[in-house]
Amino acid sequence: MGIEDQFKDKAQQLKDEAKRRAQQGQQSAERGKQQGQERGKQAQERAKQSPERGQQARERGQRSLDDIEDRYQS
């Protein structure tokens, strides 16, 4: 096996490695994109529920205020 063949083999190895890394990078980017979309959907869903939760919190706060007032008045 001559030196030229060794260089060709090494060059092929490097090409294969570069191709493999590029594919991994692409897959990683795709996963990141999907996760980002999923997080966006979840955030939208939480935003829709937000006013409802605020109302519930206000009601709970009012109830506990009423309870405290009742205790002190009796």
Secondary structure, DSSP 8 states (H G I E B T S, - for coil): --HHHHHHHHHHHHHHHHHHHHHHHHHHHHHHHHHHHHHHHHHHHHHHHHHHHHHHHHHHHHHHHHHHHHHHH-
